[in-house]
Amino acid sequence: MRRYRVEILLACGLMAAWGWFHPFLPLIPNPNETTRFYLTRALVQRGAITIDEEFARYGVSLDRARRGDHYYCDKAPGLSFLAVPFYWAYERWRGPPETRPTPETAADERYPAENLRILHEVSPAIRFLKWPLIILPSVIMAVLLFRYLRRETGSEGAALAATLTWAIGTSAYTNTNVLFGHQLTAVLLFFTFLALERGGRLKQARWLALAGVFAGLALITEFPAAAPVFMLGAAAIARLRWSAWKIAAYPLAAAPFIGLLLYYHQHAFGDPFATGYQFLEDERYHEVHSHGFMGITSPDMEALKGLFIRPDRGLLVYTPVLALVPIGVAVMMMRGAPSLPPALMVVLSGGLLVISFPVWHGGWSVGLRHMVPVLPFLVMPLAHAFRALNRGWVRLLAIPAGALMTAGATVTVLASSSYAYAHPDYFLMPFRDLGGELLRLGYLPPNAGQALGLNGVQSALLHGLIILMLLWTMLWALTMAADEQAPRFRRAGWCSWMLLLGMACVWWWSRQHVEEHPIETFQESRHVMRLYTPRHENRLSPGPQPSPETPPKAQALYWSARYREAVFLLEPGNAIEYRRRAREFFMRARGPETPKSGQP
């Protein structure tokens, strides 16, 4: 047990961090999640691939394909297929339908009937399915990533620091909270890489067959995974130099899953090589995907720039420590690290696909969700860069590196814990203008703290404590990589400076002005805030206005609270009026200014 202590603690910490919040809003359900779930529900309850009944019961999703008179899921069906046994077990666990409460009879004026059904039926099911499909596979992957990097770098500290950077300091944190296919694809691609690496090391073809299984699952979960799957196979084959029949185990093991995908497309869209994107009913989405291959055209230089530095999406904004990746690549080249060729090929192919897609930013999301499948390979060079910090004056670079890691993790957690779907035209700094504002006002999505009987602020503080523990562990591991012989008090001092500098970077960045597009009314924003658990009810629902006898200071605080709420709800008229009243009562509370000595 002591031998695996680090792995066990890592797994427990990540399960607590990733599984805490459930940012799903029944009034604005994310179509990327619901359309996948509707296909799973149709397969379990009717053995069908049409989702007409689901649309009739829960409302039409934006992500939909229509062929003839029937609606279909427009996404790759892999995640929906994998969810079938778990959703079947979930339905049996809930009991017969006649024993369940009827959502239509619940008295709740906030929700239309279809959204009420989403609240009582879809949201709990998606929250359940995230655990076996997203969170637990990601925890297993994190442990395996740590063990692999520890073996390759020879440093437990460097491996742990890189693993935790991926876990809480990149968009992987965001995508473990949603039922998208990107995070599961990242897990499957990394499993493919590990199986190919082990097969080459042990010279056993059965590992290539297992890699083919993972590759086939990745292909049917997200179509863009085809490029990384091919790159991983090509890198392994070039290194192995085995006989053809052994190498054939990789594509042959993936073939059944590709056959299943073609069979599904034949029945859904009338052609095995047709996808749901060719039958998109929404005109805007159809226009995007009508060019090139499923919307993929030629690389765009503006997208390349945004890939790195756009305030709401850039890799160097959400994970600034990735600036050390070139150093890590150079170290890997000097040491002849076997993971360098496949890691580089996967990252470059994934990045090229992203900047070749018109909606490269991923629409309603926090961070670059289309880059999530290749993030495990992007942090591999980081482990080698951290390992290289253990020489002479180079150790001093550990403090700015730790500050960047702190800043990235803070921005990522603030931006995506409360609401993981930031619109690219409304919020160009989501951690400040959306996620951070929701947390500041006390609005939290359904979370594990509620199950423990905690209120909003208690739940947020407990989750913040979990994140702080992981963050401190990440920085402590970095100091171990930089100087294994340093006494503990010195490491603690380094970690403290890293935290302070990282928080200072976040504060400085939050004060910067970002040129924004004209902001339109956020869809159903008033209803969005009502879905959360308020931290202070009297602060967000002030009730009747104060009477004239109320002291001026209390009235000023009242109107200040109303002003902040109006700003977030994008009500400029009310915001101006509330601010005027707040200033008026603050001036009254101060009273007439006493003239300074010597003045009339």
N, C-alpha and C positions, 0 to 999 in steps of 0.2 A: 504493500500500500504506500509506504514512504517513497518507493521508487517512482511512483506515478503521481506524487503529491502536486507537482506543478500543473500537470495535465488536468487533474481533478478540480483543482481550484480555478483554473482557467475556464473549464467547461461550466462550472457553477456560476462564476461571475458573468459569463457571456449570456447564459440562459436568463439570468435575472435582468441584465441590461436590455437584451433584445426582446424579451417577452413581456416587458412591463406595460407598455402602452399599446393600445389598439386604435390607431387613428383612422377610424371609419365613420363617415358621416352619413346617416340614412337619408338626409335631405339632399345631399350632393354625393351620392355613391360614385366611387371612381369606376368608370366603365371598363378599365383594364382588368379590374378584379371581378366585377360582376359578370362580365361576359364569359370568363373562364369558369366561374362557379355555375352559371346557368347550364353550360354544357355538361358539367359533372352531374348536376341535379337531373337533367334530362336522361342521361345514361343510367343513373341509378333507379329513378322512379318509373321511367317508361321504356328504357332500352332504346332511346331515340337519340339522334344527333341534331334534330331541329329544336330550337329554343322558343318557338311560338308561344307555348303555354307560359313559359317563364316571363316573357315580355307582357303577356296579358295580365299576369298576376302582380308583377313588380314594376312594370313600366319599361319602355323601350330604352335600350342603352345606346350611347353614341357609337360604341365600337360594335358594329354589327355588319354582317354580310347578308345580302338578300339574293336568292336565286328562285325565280318563279314566285310562288306565293308563300315561301317559307323563309324564316330567318335562321342564320347559323352564326356560330362564333367565328369571328374573323381572325383570331390569333392562331398561332401554332398550337395544336391540341395536346401536346405532351403533358403539361401541368394538369390539365383537366382529366386526362387518362389516369395519371398517377394518383389523383385525388379520389378516384372511384371507390377503392376498397375502404379508405378512411371515412369517406362520407357515408358509405353504406353502414359501417359500424356506428357512426354518429347517429344516423337515423334510427337504428335498432336501439341504441342507448337511450334516445329520447322517448321511446315507447310508441304505441299506436297513435295515429293522428287524432282519434277521438278523445284521447286522454290529455291532450295538450290544450293550453289556453288559446282562445280564438282571438287573434290580433284585432279583427274588425270590431270586437265588442269593447276593446279598451278605450277609455275616454281620455283622449289626448288631443287637444285642439291644435297643437303645433304641427301635426303630421297629417297629410292626406292619407287615404286608405292604403295606397300602394307603398308609400314610404313607411307607414306603420308596419306593414308586412316585412319590409326590408329590415326594419329595426328588430323585429322579433324572430325572424327566420333567417335572413341572409347574413346579417352581421355576426350573430353567434356562430354560425357555421363557418364563415371565413376565419373568424378568430380561432376556432378549433383546428381548421385545416392548416393554418400557418405553422403550427407546431410540428407535425410530422413531415410537412413538405418543405418548409423553409428554415425554421429555427433550429431544429435538432440536426438536420444535415449540415447546416452551417457551423454548428458547434463541433461536430465531428471533423469537418474540414479544418476548422481553426486548430484543433489539437494536432491533426496530421500535418498541417502547414508548419506549426511550431516544431514538431519532431523532425520534419525534413530539413528545415533551415538550421536547426541545432546540429544535425549530422553534417550538413554541408559546410557551415561556417565554423564549427567547433566551438561556438560560444552560445551558452544558454541565454545570456542577457541579450545579445543581438537578435536571436531568434524570437524571444518573447516580446521585445520592443517592436519588431517588425510585425508580428502577428497582431498585437494589440493596436498598432497603428491602422492596420487593415480593418480591424473589428469595430473600433469606435471613432476612427479618424478619417474614414472615407465614406462614400455613398453606400458601402455594404451595410453600414448601420441603418441607413434609411430603408434599404430594400429588404431587410429582415423583418420589417414591420408591416409589409404589404404583401398581398398575394399576387405578385408579378412573377414572370418567368426568369428575370435577369439573374437574381441571386441563386436560384436553383441551377441555372445554366453555369454560373461560376463554379458552384460546387461540383457539378458533373465534369466540367472541363479539367478541374484540378485533380479529381479522381482519375480521369483519363491519363493525365500526365504522370501521376504516381504509379499507375498500373504499367504504363509503358516503361517508365524508369526502372521499376522492379523487375519487369520481364527481361529488360536488357542486362540488368545486373546479375540475375540468376540464370539467364539463358533458358527461360521456360516460356513456351508459346502460350500456355494457359493464361498468363498474365496479359498477353496481347489480346486474347479473346475477351478477358474481363474489361480491358480498356475499350474494346469495340462496343461492348454493352453500354458503358458509360457514354461513349461518343454518340451512339445511336439515340440514347435518351436525350442528350443535349441537342441533337439535331431536330428532334420533334418537339422540343420545348421552346426553342427560339431559333428561327430560321437563320439569322446572322451567325449562329454558332458554326455553320458549315465551314467558314474560313479558318477559325482556330482549330477545328477538328482536323481539317486537312493539313494544317501546318504542324500540329503535334505528330500526326502520323508520318509526315514527310521527314521531320527531324529525327524521329525514332528509327525509321527505316534506313536513313542515311548513316546512322551511327551503328546499327546492329549488323548489317551485312549478312543476314541469315539467308537460308534457302527460301525460295518463293512460297513454298507451301506453309512454312511457319509464319512468314510475314502476312500471308493471306488470312490468318486468323483474325486480324484486326478488322478489315472490311467485312469479312463474312459474319462476324458477331454483330456488327452494326446493321447488316442487311435486313433482318426481320423487323426492326423498328422503322426503317425506311419503307419497307413494304407495308407496314401498318399505316404509315402516313399517306402513302399513295392510295391505299384502299379507302381511307377516310375521305380524301379529296375526290376520289371517283364518285362516291356516294353523295357527298355534299355538293360538289360543284360540277359534276359531270365529266371531269377530266382528271386523271391522276396527277398531272403537272400544273393544274390550276390551284390557286390558293384563295383564301378568303379576301385578300387584298384586292383581287380583281373584281369582286362583287360588292365592294363597299357601297352602302346606300347613301351615306353622308357625302355630299358633294365636295366639301372641303378636303376630307380625308381621301376621297377617290382621286381628286386632282393631284394630291401629293404623291400617291402611290402609282399613278398612271405613267410616270416617266421612268425610263430605264428598267432595271430589274427590281420589282417591288419597291420602287421609289429611289433606289440607289443609282446615282448618276456619276458625275465626275467630282473629284475633290474640290472643295471651296475654301479659299484662303481666309475668308472671314470666319468660317466655321473653325478653321485651324486656330485662329487667334482666340476665338471664344472658348475653344476646348481647354485653353490654359488659363486665361485671365478674365473671362466674363464674370462679373460679380456674383451672379446667382447660379453659375454652372461650372466655372473654371476649376480645373484640377488643382491649380496652384492656389486657389482661393480656399477651397474646402480641405485640401491636404497639402499645405505649403511645403512640408518636409519632402515632398516628391522632387523638390529641386536638387536633392542629393542623389537622385537616381543615376545621373551620368557618372558620378564618382563611383557608385556601386558597380556600374557596368564596367568601368575601367579596372576595378579591383577583380571582378570576375574574369575578365580577359587575362589579366596577369596570372591568376591562380588556375586558369583553365577549368572553371566551374562547369560541370556538365549541363546544368540547367540554363545556361546563358542562351544557347541557340533557340531552344523551344520557347523560352520566355520572351525573347525579343521578337520572334516570328509571330507569336500570339498577340502581343501588345501592338505591334505595328499593323498587323492585319485588322485587328479590332478597331484601332484608331482610324485607319484608312476608311473603313466602312462607315464610321460615325460621321466623319467630315464629308462623306459623299452622299449623305442623306439630307434632304431639304429641312426636315424637322430634326436636326442633329441634337438640339438641346433637350429633346424628349418631352416637350409640352409641359403638362401639369406634373411637375416633379421637383424634388430637391436634389441638386447635383446632377451629374451626367449618368442617368440610369442606363443608357446604352453602352457605357464603358464598364459597368459593373461586372460583366462576365470575365473581363481580363484583369481586374484589379489584383487578384492573388498573384498573378505573374508580374505585376508592376511593383509589388512590394518585395519581391525576391532580391532585387539589387539593393534595396534599402538595408536588408540584414547584413550584406557584405560591406556597405558603407558604414554602418554602425560598428561592425567588427574592426574596421580600419581606423577607428578613433582611439585605439589603445596605444598610440605611439607618440611619445614626447609631447611637444606643444600642440599637436593635433587634438589632444584631449580637450583643449579649451573650446573646440568647436562643438563639443557635446552640449554645452549650455544653450547656444542659439538653436541647435537642432532640437533640443527638448522644448524650447519655447515655441518653435514652429509646430511641433507635435501637439502641444497643449492648445495652441490657437486653433489648429485644424479640428481637433476633437470637440472643443467648445462650440465652434461655429456649427459643426455638423449636428451635434446633439440639440442645440438651441433651435436650429432651423427645422428639424424634422420630428421632434418628439411629439409636439402637439398637433401638427398638421403637415403631412408628408407630401402635399400636392400643391406646390406654389406655382401660380400662373406666370409664364415668362414675361408677359407684358404688364402685369400688375405689381409684381414684387421683385425688384432687381437686387434686393438685399434681404432675402427671406429670414435670415437669422435675427435681423433687427426689426423688420417691418411686419413680419407675420408670426413666425414661431416664437421669437422672443417676446413680442407684444402679447401674444396669447398667454404665455407663461406669466408675464408680469401682471396681467389683469386677473390671473387665477383660473383661466379656462383650461381644463385638461380633458383629453379623451378618456374613454373607458380604460381602466388600468388595474393592475394587480393590487394596488393599495386599497381600492374599493372593496375587494374581496376580503381584505384584512380589517375592514371597518375604519379605514383612515379617511379623513376629509381631504379636500384638494391640496391644501398647503402641506399637510403631513405626507401625502403620497408623493408630491413633487420633491420634497426634501429627502425622502428615503431613496427615491430614484437618483437624485443628485448625489447622495452619499455613495451609492453603488458606482456611479460613473466616476466620482472622485477617487474611489479606491482603485478602480481599473486604471485611471489616469496616473495615479501615484505609482502603481505597479509598473506601468509602461516606462515612466521616467526612471524609476529605480533600476529597471532592467537595462536601460540605456547607460546609466552610470556604471553598472556591472560590466557592460561591454567596453566602456572607455577605460576603466581602471578597476580590475578585479581585486587588487590589493589595497584599495583605498579603505580607510576606516569608515564605519557606518555613519558617524556624525558628519563626516565630510560629504558623503553621498547624500545625506539628508539635506545638507546645505545646498548642494547642487540642485536637488529636486525642487527645493523651495524657490531658488532663483529662477528655475525653468518655469514654474507655475506663475510666479509674479510677472515675468517678462511675457509669457504667453497671454495672460489675461490683459496685460497692458496693450499688446498687439490687437487683441479683440476689441478693446475699448477704443483704441485709435481708429481702427477700421470702421467701427460703428458710427464714428463721428464724421466720416467722410461723406461729402455730398456726391450722390450718384445721379447722373442725368437720366431721368426716367421718361418712358413714353407717357402720353396722356392717360391718366388712370380713370377708367370707367367704374361704374358701381360693381363691386364684387358680388358675384352671383349669390343671392340669398344670404348675404353676410349677416343680417340680423338673426336669421334662423341658425346660421352656423354657430354663432356664439352661444345661443341658448342650448345647444346640444352638449356643451361642456359642463363640467362641475365647477362652479365658481368658487374661488378661494374665500372671498368675503361677500356674502349675499348682499349686505347692505351697501357695499361699494359699487356693485354692478347693477343692482336693482334698487335704486335709492328710494322708491316709493314716493309718498307725497312730498311736495316741496316744503321747505322749512317755513315756519311762521315768521311774521315780522319781529316777534320777540326773541327769535333765535340769535345768539351772539354772532357778530359779524365774522369772526374767525371760523366758526362752525359752518356758516353759510358759504364762506369762501371755499372750504374744503369740499363741501357738497357739490358746488358748481364745478370745481376742478375735476372731481370724479366724473361728472356728467360730460365735461369737455373731452377727457381722455377716451371715454366710451364712444362719443360722437366721431372723434378722429378715426378710431379704428373702424367704425361702421361706415366711414366715408360719407358723412353727412356734413358738408362744409357750412351750410347755413346755420344748423344747430351748434356746430363747433364754434363758430365766430360769436354767436350770442352767448353761449355758456362761458367762453373765455372772457368776454366783456364783463359778465356778471361776477366771475371769480375775481378779476382784477379790481372791480369796484368794491367788493366786500373786503378784499385784502387791504386796500387803501383805507377803508373805514377802520379795520382792525388795528392798523398802525397808528391811526390818529394823526393829528396835525404835527408836522415836523418841528422840532425845537430848533430855533436858529442858533448857529454857532456863536461863540463869544466874539465880540467885535463886529458882528453883523447887525443891521437894524432889524 
